[in-house]
Amino acid sequence: MQKNTTKKAFLLSLASMLLCISMLVGSTFAWFTDTVTSGVNRIVAGNLDLEVSYWDGSKWASIQDVATLFDPNTLWEPGHTEYVTLKIENKGTLAFNYKAMVQPVNETGGINVNDDAFRLSDYLVFKTTKPTTSDSTPADRNAARALAGTEMKLNQAALTQTGYILSGGDAQYITLVIYMPETVGNEANYKTGTTPPKIELGITVFASQRTAESDSFGNEYDAIATFPDNLATIDAFTKTVTAADDSFTIGNAAGTVQASGNTNTGTEITLTFAPTVDDSASVVNAVASSGSAVAISYDIKVSGQTSGSAVTVEIYLGSGIVVNDFYHNGTAMTKVFDKDSLADGRYYFDETTGYLTFKTSTFSTFSAVVEKLVNWIQLADTSWYNDTNTTFTLTTANQLAGLAKLTNNGNNFSGKTIILGADIDLKGREWVPVGASNDYAGDWKSAVYFAGSFDGNGRTIKNLKITSGEGENNIGLFGLIKVAEGVEIKNVVIDGATIKGSGQSTGALAGAMTAGAKWQSGVGLVPDACKNITVKNATVEGGKYTGGVIGYAQTNFDAITVENTKVSSIKNTHAEDSGENAGLVCGNLYDLFNAKNITIKNGEVFGFAKVGGVAGSSQNSHYIRDVTIDGLIVKLDPASTSDLYGSVSGRVGSINAPQYTGITVNNAVFKKGEDNLTAQQIKIV
């Protein structure tokens, strides 16, 4: 395995300037004069100077002085482990932010002893440590393997590390560990007589200004300084392959062209590849309509393939981006979300690895329109939807993102049912709620809400993340759900959610699930619309009406489990009465709606007032019953003067006070700050 190392450092070096200004201020009245002269005023240019070095066994040496950081002659086998520690220093006078990235520069696939194609990067563990001011070099092989973990494949997003160093600040260290686990078998054992697979890695460190130094107006003038886009640069080249199903690298970016469509084994297939500018109207308009996209274009020619046969081309475009469109001679190719669905005229982009793969039987100019990857909406797959069907089964994260996109564009799915057909991993990428409405819980000023049914089918949605909801209402997997007869949200597990909002109505499952004015005065009109829901290993933070499951609820709950979850309503300026109504099931259970068969294990709930184990407030609910709580911390803000807290509910309405039966509470602790409070099962005011 070969690994070439590259480094980009940005050095701003401007000549210092010395400016002497003499100021004569004089006013003459009779015989009196006065002169004031300033001292010397200097204007000195700052410089941004990044230095990256590595430990060569005896000293720290610049990575610019070596061609490779690892032994290029190493033949990797199970158990083999290597590492390199980088030392990042600020040698200039200006503070900077930095981004360190590990990305493939070249990768060539191989054929294993089972005659299957494989990539070496799929069977290696890659890991970078978070920046630290102490040397992060592992003490021995076992320490290096423990640091690396067990997740195989080259995940460039996870390998990217960011930090900052002030002028004169301490050096920071990042260690890259690569090893082949002992569990790897013949699937990575290349076949004798074939070309050995290899991968070459580039280590790139970018630096840009940081808001540390100030001018006359503050330190925000360089807040817009950003890193360059992480896009691959591919040189022009020509290459020939002589055997069907063989492969070779595209330029200095990892990729392959497979002659699998060529029926004549041994026939030469020649690929000519060169960057170009595509000024076709479709590409120009696609870039212009986005506002932040750029086009990457290549002139590709292939000769020697069997007439009409499709050739597979794979190019590394870069990590942290999304391909909005891909064009061949100005005509859009069809995007697929599964590599196995590739066919002539189709393309697939893996945003995790940065590889674009397409299949084509004709060649000329190909153009990818790309932009920075921000959230799941950019990756939405809506191809599963049609206006005829009433039931849809979703099996991928892209399809679930498609539900969010369709709903947020005005399709409320009334009368339709969504079923999960597989577990979904949202990978900690920013999520946009299904029904992203900023309405105050159910005032229905917006047409954006979800009004269909959702059956999780016992499946799990993992690693939900929303952190961009500052000041927004209705934050969760779903934003605003409109409850009506026949609507159900059921049978789903949400595991590992991180939700951070500051407005009203925040929950892991939904921000608000409300029935509207039509249902607010009747018991039993709406059935158990929220049932058989589990939320575990979650952190949910909002401003007001914050719940582990739902923030603001006008629905009946049945069979709800919340485990290892923390819920917080935080005082802020975004929500009226912020800091109130926090509960592990819901922030507010409102208006004659009920909760039953509730299980809470190891939960913590925090707020300024109206803080409860099940609900922050259960205003005029009909009943809460059959509740089992084992492990609960109810914590009031240290500045709170409220006594509205409880293991079941923080506030209970004085009119139609709910019935509480079958309540079991073990290991409950009540605190104000760090001071213990008296336990309260139910508080009625």
C-alpha positions as CSV (number, residue, x, y, z in Angstrom):
1,M,0.0,0.0,0.0
2,Q,1.4,3.4,-1.0
3,K,0.5,6.6,0.6
4,N,1.7,10.0,-0.8
5,T,1.4,12.9,1.5
6,T,0.5,16.4,0.4
7,K,0.2,19.6,2.4
8,K,-1.2,23.0,1.6
9,A,-0.1,25.9,3.8
10,F,-1.3,29.4,3.3
11,L,1.3,32.0,4.1
12,L,0.5,35.7,4.0
13,S,3.7,37.7,4.1
14,L,3.4,41.4,3.6
15,A,6.1,44.0,4.1
16,S,5.6,45.9,7.3
17,M,4.9,49.5,6.9
18,L,5.9,52.4,9.2
19,L,3.7,55.4,9.1
20,C,4.7,58.5,10.9
21,I,1.9,61.0,11.3
22,S,2.5,64.4,12.8
23,M,-0.5,66.3,14.0
24,L,-0.4,70.0,14.6
25,V,-3.3,71.3,16.5
26,G,-3.0,75.0,17.2
27,S,-5.4,77.7,18.2
28,T,-4.1,81.2,18.8
29,F,-5.7,83.6,21.3
30,A,-3.6,86.6,22.0
31,W,-0.2,85.3,23.0
32,F,-1.1,81.8,23.8
33,T,-0.2,78.9,21.5
34,D,-0.5,75.1,21.9
35,T,0.9,72.3,19.9
36,V,0.1,68.6,20.2
37,T,2.1,66.0,18.2
38,S,1.3,62.3,18.3
39,G,3.9,59.6,18.8
40,V,4.9,57.3,16.0
41,N,1.9,55.3,14.7
42,R,2.7,51.9,13.2
43,I,0.7,49.9,10.8
44,V,2.1,46.3,10.6
45,A,0.8,43.6,8.4
46,G,-0.1,40.3,10.1
47,N,0.9,37.1,8.6
48,L,-0.9,33.7,8.5
49,D,1.7,30.9,8.7
50,L,0.8,27.3,9.1
51,E,3.5,24.6,9.7
52,V,2.8,20.9,9.8
53,S,5.5,18.4,10.7
54,Y,5.7,14.7,11.6
55,W,7.9,12.6,13.9
56,D,10.4,10.7,11.8
57,G,11.7,8.6,14.7
58,S,14.3,11.1,16.0
59,K,12.9,14.6,15.3
60,W,10.0,16.6,14.0
61,A,10.4,17.1,10.3
62,S,8.3,19.0,7.8
63,I,5.9,16.9,5.8
64,Q,6.8,18.9,2.7
65,D,10.3,17.3,2.8
66,V,9.1,13.7,2.4
67,A,7.4,11.9,-0.4
68,T,5.7,9.4,1.9
69,L,5.0,9.1,5.6
70,F,4.7,5.3,5.5
71,D,6.9,2.6,3.9
72,P,5.7,2.4,0.3
73,N,7.0,-1.2,0.0
74,T,4.8,-2.6,2.8
75,L,2.5,-5.4,1.8
76,W,-0.5,-5.2,4.1
77,E,-1.9,-8.3,5.8
78,P,-4.2,-9.0,8.8
79,G,-2.7,-7.5,12.0
80,H,-0.4,-4.9,10.2
81,T,-0.6,-1.5,11.9
82,E,0.9,1.9,11.1
83,Y,0.5,5.4,12.4
84,V,1.8,8.9,11.9
85,T,1.5,11.9,14.3
86,L,1.2,15.4,12.9
87,K,2.3,18.5,14.7
88,I,0.4,21.6,13.7
89,E,1.9,25.0,14.6
90,N,1.1,28.6,14.2
91,K,4.3,30.3,13.1
92,G,2.6,33.6,12.2
93,T,1.2,36.6,14.0
94,L,-2.5,35.9,13.2
95,A,-4.8,33.4,14.8
96,F,-6.2,30.8,12.4
97,N,-8.7,28.0,12.1
98,Y,-7.5,24.8,10.5
99,K,-9.0,21.7,8.9
100,A,-6.9,18.5,8.5
101,M,-8.2,16.0,6.0
102,V,-7.2,12.5,4.9
103,Q,-8.5,11.6,1.5
104,P,-7.6,9.1,-1.3
105,V,-5.5,10.5,-4.0
106,N,-5.3,7.2,-5.9
107,E,-6.9,3.8,-5.4
108,T,-6.6,0.8,-7.7
109,G,-8.9,-2.1,-7.0
110,G,-8.0,-5.8,-7.2
111,I,-9.3,-9.3,-7.7
112,N,-9.3,-11.6,-4.7
113,V,-8.8,-15.4,-4.6
114,N,-12.5,-15.8,-4.9
115,D,-12.4,-13.9,-8.2
116,D,-14.4,-11.0,-6.6
117,A,-13.4,-7.4,-7.2
118,F,-12.5,-5.5,-4.0
119,R,-10.9,-2.3,-2.7
120,L,-8.2,-2.4,-0.1
121,S,-9.8,0.6,1.6
122,D,-12.8,-1.5,2.4
123,Y,-10.8,-3.8,4.7
124,L,-8.6,-1.3,6.6
125,V,-9.5,0.7,9.7
126,F,-8.7,4.4,9.4
127,K,-8.8,6.7,12.4
128,T,-7.6,10.2,13.3
129,T,-7.5,11.5,16.9
130,K,-9.1,14.8,17.9
131,P,-6.6,17.7,18.2
132,T,-4.8,17.9,21.5
133,T,-2.0,20.1,22.9
134,S,-0.1,17.0,24.1
135,D,1.6,14.5,21.8
136,S,-1.0,11.9,20.8
137,T,1.4,9.2,19.6
138,P,0.3,5.7,20.7
139,A,2.6,4.0,23.1
140,D,2.6,0.6,21.2
141,R,0.7,-1.5,18.7
142,N,-2.1,-2.4,21.1
143,A,-2.6,1.3,22.0
144,A,-2.8,2.2,18.3
145,R,-5.4,-0.5,17.6
146,A,-7.5,0.5,20.7
147,L,-7.4,4.1,19.5
148,A,-8.5,3.1,15.9
149,G,-11.5,1.0,16.9
150,T,-13.0,-1.5,14.5
151,E,-15.0,0.3,11.8
152,M,-13.5,-0.5,8.4
153,K,-13.8,1.6,5.2
154,L,-12.4,5.0,4.4
155,N,-14.9,7.5,5.9
156,Q,-13.4,10.8,5.0
157,A,-15.9,12.9,6.9
158,A,-15.0,11.1,10.1
159,L,-11.3,11.5,9.5
160,T,-11.5,15.3,9.1
161,Q,-10.4,17.2,12.2
162,T,-10.8,20.9,12.8
163,G,-9.3,23.3,15.4
164,Y,-7.7,26.7,15.9
165,I,-4.5,28.1,17.2
166,L,-4.0,31.7,18.4
167,S,-0.8,33.6,17.7
168,G,1.8,32.2,20.0
169,G,-0.5,29.3,21.0
170,D,0.7,25.8,21.8
171,A,1.2,23.3,19.0
172,Q,-1.5,20.8,18.4
173,Y,-1.2,17.1,17.6
174,I,-3.3,14.7,15.4
175,T,-2.5,11.0,15.0
176,L,-3.6,8.9,12.0
177,V,-3.7,5.2,12.6
178,I,-4.3,2.6,9.9
179,Y,-4.5,-1.2,10.4
180,M,-5.9,-4.3,8.9
181,P,-8.0,-6.3,11.5
182,E,-7.2,-9.9,12.1
183,T,-10.8,-10.7,11.2
184,V,-10.1,-9.9,7.5
185,G,-9.8,-13.1,5.4
186,N,-9.5,-14.1,1.8
187,E,-11.9,-11.3,0.7
188,A,-8.8,-9.0,0.8
189,N,-6.3,-11.6,-0.4
190,Y,-5.5,-10.7,-4.0
191,K,-5.2,-13.4,-6.6
192,T,-1.7,-14.4,-7.8
193,G,-1.1,-13.1,-11.2
194,T,-3.4,-10.1,-10.9
195,T,-2.5,-6.5,-10.1
196,P,-2.2,-5.9,-6.3
197,P,-4.7,-3.4,-5.1
198,K,-3.3,-0.2,-3.6
199,I,-4.3,3.1,-2.1
200,E,-2.5,6.4,-1.9
201,L,-3.6,8.8,0.8
202,G,-3.2,12.6,0.8
203,I,-3.0,14.6,4.0
204,T,-4.2,18.1,3.5
205,V,-4.2,20.9,6.1
206,F,-6.0,24.1,5.3
207,A,-5.9,27.3,7.4
208,S,-8.0,30.4,7.3
209,Q,-8.3,33.5,9.5
210,R,-10.0,33.3,12.9
211,T,-12.0,36.0,14.7
212,A,-9.4,36.8,17.3
213,E,-7.8,40.1,16.4
214,S,-10.0,43.2,16.5
215,D,-10.3,46.4,14.4
216,S,-12.1,49.6,15.4
217,F,-15.5,47.8,15.2
218,G,-14.8,44.5,16.8
219,N,-13.4,41.1,15.7
220,E,-16.0,40.0,13.2
221,Y,-14.3,41.2,10.0
222,D,-12.8,37.8,9.2
223,A,-15.8,35.8,10.4
224,I,-16.6,34.9,6.7
225,A,-13.1,33.4,6.1
226,T,-13.7,29.8,5.0
227,F,-11.7,26.8,3.9
228,P,-11.5,25.9,0.2
229,D,-14.0,23.4,-1.1
230,N,-12.7,19.9,-0.8
231,L,-12.8,19.0,-4.5
232,A,-10.5,16.6,-6.3
233,T,-8.2,17.9,-9.0
234,I,-7.7,15.4,-11.9
235,D,-4.9,15.8,-14.4
236,A,-5.3,15.0,-18.1
237,F,-4.2,11.5,-19.1
238,T,-4.6,8.6,-21.5
239,K,-4.6,5.0,-20.4
240,T,-5.2,1.6,-22.0
241,V,-6.7,-1.6,-20.6
242,T,-6.3,-4.9,-22.5
243,A,-8.6,-7.3,-20.6
244,A,-12.3,-7.3,-20.0
245,D,-13.2,-6.6,-16.3
246,D,-9.7,-5.1,-15.7
247,S,-9.5,-1.7,-14.1
248,F,-7.2,1.3,-13.7
249,T,-6.8,4.6,-12.0
250,I,-8.2,7.9,-13.3
251,G,-5.5,10.5,-13.1
252,N,-4.5,11.6,-9.6
253,A,-8.0,11.0,-8.2
254,A,-9.0,7.5,-7.1
255,G,-11.2,5.8,-9.7
256,T,-11.6,3.0,-12.1
257,V,-12.9,2.3,-15.6
258,Q,-14.1,-1.2,-16.1
259,A,-14.4,-2.8,-19.5
260,S,-17.1,-5.1,-18.4
261,G,-19.3,-4.2,-21.4
262,N,-16.6,-5.4,-23.8
263,T,-17.4,-8.9,-25.0
264,N,-14.0,-9.4,-26.7
265,T,-11.5,-10.4,-24.0
266,G,-8.1,-9.0,-24.8
267,T,-9.4,-6.1,-26.9
268,E,-7.7,-2.8,-26.0
269,I,-9.9,-0.1,-24.5
270,T,-8.3,3.4,-24.4
271,L,-9.5,6.1,-22.1
272,T,-8.6,9.8,-22.7
273,F,-9.5,12.0,-19.8
274,A,-9.0,15.8,-19.5
275,P,-10.6,18.6,-17.4
276,T,-12.6,21.0,-19.5
277,V,-15.1,23.9,-19.3
278,D,-18.7,23.0,-20.0
279,D,-20.6,26.1,-21.0
280,S,-23.7,24.3,-22.2
281,A,-26.9,26.1,-21.1
282,S,-28.1,23.2,-18.9
283,V,-25.0,23.2,-16.8
284,V,-24.7,27.0,-16.6
285,N,-28.4,27.3,-15.5
286,A,-28.0,24.5,-12.9
287,V,-25.1,26.3,-11.4
288,A,-26.8,29.7,-11.5
289,S,-30.1,28.5,-10.0
290,S,-28.3,27.0,-6.9
291,G,-26.3,30.1,-6.0
292,S,-23.6,28.1,-4.3
293,A,-22.9,25.2,-6.7
294,V,-19.9,24.8,-9.0
295,A,-19.4,22.6,-12.1
296,I,-16.6,20.1,-12.5
297,S,-16.4,19.0,-16.1
298,Y,-14.3,16.5,-18.0
299,D,-13.8,15.6,-21.6
300,I,-13.8,11.8,-21.7
301,K,-13.2,9.7,-24.8
302,V,-13.1,5.9,-25.0
303,S,-12.0,3.9,-28.0
304,G,-11.9,0.1,-28.5
305,Q,-15.1,-0.9,-26.6
306,T,-17.6,-3.1,-28.3
307,S,-20.2,-1.1,-30.1
308,G,-23.2,-0.3,-27.9
309,S,-21.6,-1.7,-24.7
310,A,-21.7,0.3,-21.5
311,V,-18.5,1.1,-19.6
312,T,-18.5,1.9,-15.9
313,V,-16.5,5.0,-14.9
314,E,-15.7,5.9,-11.3
315,I,-14.2,9.2,-10.2
316,Y,-13.3,10.6,-6.8
317,L,-14.8,14.1,-6.7
318,G,-14.3,14.9,-3.0
319,S,-15.9,14.5,0.4
320,G,-18.4,16.8,2.1
321,I,-20.2,17.6,-1.1
322,V,-23.4,16.6,-2.9
323,V,-23.9,16.1,-6.6
324,N,-27.0,18.0,-7.6
325,D,-26.9,17.0,-11.2
326,F,-24.7,15.1,-13.6
327,Y,-24.7,15.9,-17.4
328,H,-23.5,14.1,-20.5
329,N,-23.1,16.5,-23.4
330,G,-25.6,18.9,-21.6
331,T,-28.2,16.2,-21.1
332,A,-29.0,15.2,-17.5
333,M,-28.2,11.6,-16.6
334,T,-30.5,9.7,-14.2
335,K,-29.5,9.6,-10.5
336,V,-29.9,6.3,-8.6
337,F,-29.5,5.8,-4.9
338,D,-28.3,2.2,-5.1
339,K,-25.1,1.3,-6.9
340,D,-26.6,-2.0,-8.0
341,S,-29.2,0.0,-10.0
342,L,-26.6,1.5,-12.4
343,A,-27.3,1.2,-16.1
344,D,-26.4,3.0,-19.2
345,G,-27.2,6.7,-18.6
346,R,-27.4,6.5,-14.8
347,Y,-25.1,7.7,-12.1
348,Y,-24.6,7.1,-8.4
349,F,-22.7,9.3,-5.9
350,D,-21.6,8.1,-2.5
351,E,-21.4,11.2,-0.3
352,T,-19.6,9.3,2.4
353,T,-16.7,8.2,0.2
354,G,-16.8,11.0,-2.4
355,Y,-16.9,8.6,-5.3
356,L,-19.1,9.3,-8.4
357,T,-19.9,6.2,-10.5
358,F,-21.7,6.2,-13.9
359,K,-22.3,3.9,-16.8
360,T,-22.3,5.0,-20.4
361,S,-21.9,3.6,-23.9
362,T,-21.1,6.9,-25.5
363,F,-18.5,9.5,-24.5
364,S,-17.6,13.2,-24.7
365,T,-18.2,15.9,-22.0
366,F,-19.4,15.0,-18.6
367,S,-20.2,17.6,-15.9
368,A,-21.0,17.3,-12.2
369,V,-22.8,20.2,-10.6
370,V,-21.8,20.0,-6.9
371,E,-22.2,22.1,-3.7
372,K,-21.4,21.7,0.0
373,L,-23.4,19.0,1.7
374,V,-25.4,20.6,4.5
375,N,-28.4,18.4,5.3
376,W,-30.4,15.3,4.3
377,I,-32.8,17.3,2.1
378,Q,-30.0,17.6,-0.5
379,L,-29.8,13.8,-0.7
380,A,-33.6,13.3,-0.8
381,D,-35.0,10.5,-3.0
382,T,-38.6,11.1,-4.0
383,S,-38.7,8.6,-6.8
384,W,-40.8,6.2,-4.6
385,Y,-43.8,8.6,-4.5
386,N,-46.7,8.8,-6.9
387,D,-50.2,10.3,-6.6
388,T,-52.0,7.0,-7.0
389,N,-50.8,4.8,-4.2
390,T,-51.9,5.4,-0.6
391,T,-49.2,3.2,1.1
392,F,-45.5,3.6,0.7
393,T,-42.7,1.5,2.2
394,L,-39.4,3.3,2.7
395,T,-36.1,1.4,3.2
396,T,-33.3,4.1,3.0
397,A,-32.3,7.3,4.6
398,N,-32.6,9.0,1.3
399,Q,-36.2,8.0,0.9
400,L,-37.0,9.2,4.4
401,A,-35.4,12.5,3.5
402,G,-37.7,12.4,0.4
403,L,-40.7,12.3,2.8
404,A,-39.4,15.4,4.5
405,K,-38.9,17.1,1.1
406,L,-42.3,16.3,-0.2
407,T,-44.1,17.3,3.0
408,N,-42.2,20.6,3.3
409,N,-43.1,21.3,-0.3
410,G,-46.8,21.1,0.6
411,N,-47.8,17.5,0.3
412,N,-49.3,16.7,3.8
413,F,-49.9,13.0,3.0
414,S,-53.5,13.1,4.3
415,G,-55.1,9.7,3.8
416,K,-51.7,8.1,3.1
417,T,-49.5,5.7,5.2
418,I,-45.7,5.6,5.3
419,I,-44.2,2.2,6.5
420,L,-40.6,1.6,7.3
421,G,-39.2,-1.5,5.6
422,A,-35.7,-1.4,7.2
423,D,-33.7,0.2,9.9
424,I,-32.5,3.7,9.0
425,D,-29.2,5.3,10.0
426,L,-29.2,9.0,9.6
427,K,-25.4,9.0,10.3
428,G,-25.5,12.2,12.5
429,R,-26.0,14.3,9.4
430,E,-28.2,17.4,9.9
431,W,-31.9,16.5,9.5
432,V,-34.8,18.7,8.4
433,P,-38.1,17.8,10.1
434,V,-40.9,16.2,8.2
435,G,-43.4,19.1,8.3
436,A,-40.9,21.9,9.1
437,S,-43.4,24.5,10.1
438,N,-42.6,27.5,12.4
439,D,-46.3,27.8,13.6
440,Y,-47.0,28.0,17.3
441,A,-48.3,24.5,18.1
442,G,-51.3,24.1,15.9
443,D,-52.4,27.6,15.0
444,W,-52.3,26.4,11.4
445,K,-51.2,29.6,9.8
446,S,-48.8,27.5,7.6
447,A,-49.8,24.8,5.1
448,V,-46.7,22.8,6.0
449,Y,-47.5,19.9,8.3
450,F,-47.7,16.1,8.1
451,A,-51.3,14.7,8.3
452,G,-50.7,11.1,7.2
453,S,-50.0,7.9,9.3
454,F,-46.5,6.6,10.0
455,D,-45.9,2.9,10.9
456,G,-42.3,2.3,11.9
457,N,-43.0,-1.5,11.7
458,G,-40.8,-2.1,14.7
459,R,-37.8,-0.6,12.9
460,T,-35.1,1.7,14.4
461,I,-34.1,5.2,13.2
462,K,-30.6,5.8,14.5
463,N,-28.4,8.9,14.9
464,L,-31.0,11.6,14.2
465,K,-29.4,15.0,14.5
466,I,-30.9,18.5,14.5
467,T,-28.7,21.4,15.7
468,S,-29.7,24.2,13.3
469,G,-33.1,24.9,14.8
470,E,-32.2,28.1,16.7
471,G,-35.3,30.1,17.3
472,E,-37.4,27.6,15.3
473,N,-40.6,26.0,16.5
474,N,-41.6,22.3,15.9
475,I,-38.2,20.5,15.9
476,G,-37.9,16.7,15.7
477,L,-38.0,13.8,13.2
478,F,-41.4,15.2,12.4
479,G,-42.0,19.0,12.9
480,L,-45.7,19.5,13.0
481,I,-48.2,16.6,12.9
482,K,-51.9,17.3,12.4
483,V,-53.9,14.7,14.2
484,A,-57.3,13.6,12.8
485,E,-59.4,10.5,12.8
486,G,-57.3,7.6,11.4
487,V,-53.9,9.3,11.9
488,E,-51.4,7.2,13.8
489,I,-47.7,7.5,14.5
490,K,-46.6,4.1,15.9
491,N,-44.2,1.2,16.1
492,V,-40.8,3.0,15.8
493,V,-37.6,3.2,17.9
494,I,-35.5,6.3,17.9
495,D,-32.0,5.6,19.1
496,G,-29.2,8.1,19.6
497,A,-31.0,11.3,18.7
498,T,-29.4,14.7,19.3
499,I,-31.9,17.5,19.1
500,K,-31.0,21.1,19.9
501,G,-33.6,23.8,19.4
502,S,-34.5,27.0,21.3
503,G,-38.0,27.7,20.2
504,Q,-41.3,26.1,21.2
505,S,-42.2,22.4,20.7
506,T,-39.1,20.2,20.5
507,G,-39.1,16.4,20.7
508,A,-37.2,13.4,19.3
509,L,-40.2,12.0,17.5
510,A,-42.1,15.3,16.8
511,G,-42.0,18.9,17.8
512,A,-45.8,19.1,18.0
513,M,-48.6,16.7,17.4
514,T,-51.8,18.6,17.7
515,A,-55.4,18.1,16.9
516,G,-56.4,21.7,16.3
517,A,-59.4,23.6,17.7
518,K,-61.9,20.9,16.3
519,W,-60.7,18.4,18.9
520,Q,-59.8,20.5,21.9
521,S,-63.0,20.0,23.9
522,G,-63.9,16.3,23.5
523,V,-62.6,13.1,25.2
524,G,-62.1,10.1,22.9
525,L,-62.6,11.8,19.6
526,V,-58.9,11.2,18.7
527,P,-57.7,7.6,19.4
528,D,-54.3,6.6,20.7
529,A,-52.6,8.3,17.8
530,C,-49.1,8.0,19.3
531,K,-48.4,4.4,20.4
532,N,-45.6,1.8,20.7
533,I,-42.8,4.4,20.6
534,T,-39.3,4.0,22.1
535,V,-36.8,6.8,22.5
536,K,-33.4,5.9,23.9
537,N,-29.9,7.3,24.2
538,A,-31.3,10.8,23.3
539,T,-30.5,14.4,24.2
540,V,-33.3,16.8,23.5
541,E,-33.0,20.6,24.2
542,G,-35.6,23.3,23.5
543,G,-36.9,26.6,24.7
544,K,-40.5,25.7,25.8
545,Y,-42.6,22.5,25.5
546,T,-39.7,20.1,25.3
547,G,-40.3,16.3,25.4
548,G,-38.3,13.2,24.9
549,V,-40.9,12.0,22.5
550,I,-43.1,15.0,21.6
551,G,-42.8,18.6,22.7
552,Y,-46.5,19.8,22.6
553,A,-49.1,17.0,22.5
554,Q,-52.8,17.0,21.8
555,T,-53.0,13.2,21.4
556,N,-53.3,10.1,23.5
557,F,-50.1,8.1,24.3
558,D,-50.0,4.4,24.7
559,A,-47.0,2.0,25.2
560,I,-44.3,4.6,25.4
561,T,-40.7,3.8,26.5
562,V,-38.0,6.4,27.2
563,E,-34.5,5.1,28.2
564,N,-31.2,6.8,28.9
565,T,-32.5,10.2,27.8
566,K,-32.0,13.8,28.9
567,V,-34.5,16.5,28.2
568,S,-34.0,20.2,28.9
569,S,-36.0,23.4,28.5
570,I,-33.5,26.3,28.5
571,K,-34.2,29.9,29.3
572,N,-33.5,32.1,26.2
573,T,-34.9,35.0,24.2
574,H,-36.5,33.0,21.4
575,A,-39.5,31.5,23.2
576,E,-42.1,33.2,25.5
577,D,-41.9,31.6,28.9
578,S,-38.8,29.7,27.8
579,G,-37.4,27.2,30.3
580,E,-40.8,25.8,31.1
581,N,-42.7,22.6,30.3
582,A,-40.1,19.8,30.1
583,G,-40.9,16.1,30.4
584,L,-39.4,12.8,29.3
585,V,-42.5,11.8,27.3
586,C,-43.9,15.3,26.4
587,G,-43.4,18.9,27.4
588,N,-47.2,19.6,27.5
589,L,-50.0,17.0,27.5
590,Y,-52.9,19.3,26.8
591,D,-56.7,19.3,26.8
592,L,-58.3,16.1,27.8
593,F,-55.8,13.8,26.3
594,N,-54.3,10.8,28.0
595,A,-51.2,8.7,28.6
596,K,-51.0,5.1,29.6
597,N,-48.5,2.2,29.7
598,I,-45.4,4.5,30.2
599,T,-42.0,3.2,31.0
600,I,-39.1,5.4,31.9
601,K,-35.6,4.1,32.6
602,N,-32.7,6.3,33.6
603,G,-34.1,9.7,32.5
604,E,-33.1,13.2,33.4
605,V,-35.3,16.3,32.9
606,F,-34.3,19.9,33.4
607,G,-36.1,23.2,33.3
608,F,-37.0,26.5,35.0
609,A,-40.6,25.5,35.9
610,K,-43.2,22.8,35.1
611,V,-40.7,20.0,35.0
612,G,-41.9,16.4,35.2
613,G,-40.9,12.8,34.7
614,V,-43.7,12.0,32.2
615,A,-44.9,15.5,31.3
616,G,-43.8,19.0,32.2
617,S,-47.5,20.0,32.3
618,S,-50.6,17.9,32.0
619,Q,-53.2,20.6,31.7
620,N,-56.7,19.2,32.1
621,S,-55.7,15.8,30.9
622,H,-58.2,13.0,31.5
623,Y,-55.7,10.5,33.0
624,I,-52.1,9.3,33.3
625,R,-51.9,5.7,34.4
626,D,-49.8,2.6,34.5
627,V,-46.5,4.4,34.7
628,T,-43.3,2.7,35.7
629,I,-40.3,4.9,36.4
630,D,-36.9,3.4,37.4
631,G,-34.1,6.0,37.6
632,L,-35.1,9.6,37.3
633,I,-33.5,13.0,37.9
634,V,-35.8,16.0,37.9
635,K,-33.7,19.2,38.1
636,L,-34.8,22.8,38.4
637,D,-32.7,25.7,37.1
638,P,-30.7,27.1,40.0
639,A,-32.4,30.5,39.5
640,S,-35.9,29.0,39.6
641,T,-38.4,30.0,42.3
642,S,-40.9,27.4,41.1
643,D,-42.2,24.4,43.0
644,L,-43.9,23.0,39.8
645,Y,-42.0,19.8,39.5
646,G,-42.9,16.1,40.0
647,S,-42.0,12.5,39.0
648,V,-45.2,12.3,36.9
649,S,-46.1,15.9,36.0
650,G,-44.7,19.3,37.0
651,R,-48.0,21.1,36.6
652,V,-51.6,19.7,36.8
653,G,-54.6,21.9,35.9
654,S,-57.0,22.6,38.8
655,I,-60.0,22.0,36.5
656,N,-60.6,18.4,35.5
657,A,-57.5,17.3,37.4
658,P,-56.3,14.0,35.8
659,Q,-56.7,10.6,37.4
660,Y,-53.4,9.0,38.4
661,T,-53.4,5.2,38.8
662,G,-50.8,2.5,38.7
663,I,-47.9,4.8,39.3
664,T,-44.6,3.2,40.4
665,V,-41.5,5.3,41.0
666,N,-38.1,4.0,42.0
667,N,-34.8,5.8,42.3
668,A,-36.1,9.3,41.7
669,V,-34.0,12.4,42.7
670,F,-35.2,16.0,42.7
671,K,-32.7,18.9,42.6
672,K,-32.5,22.6,42.3
673,G,-29.0,23.1,40.8
674,E,-27.1,20.6,42.9
675,D,-29.3,21.0,46.0
676,N,-31.7,18.2,46.8
677,L,-35.5,18.9,46.9
678,T,-38.4,17.1,48.5
679,A,-39.8,14.3,46.3
680,Q,-43.1,15.1,44.7
681,Q,-45.2,12.4,43.0
682,I,-48.0,14.8,41.8
683,K,-48.2,18.5,42.2
684,I,-51.7,20.1,41.7
685,V,-52.0,23.9,41.5
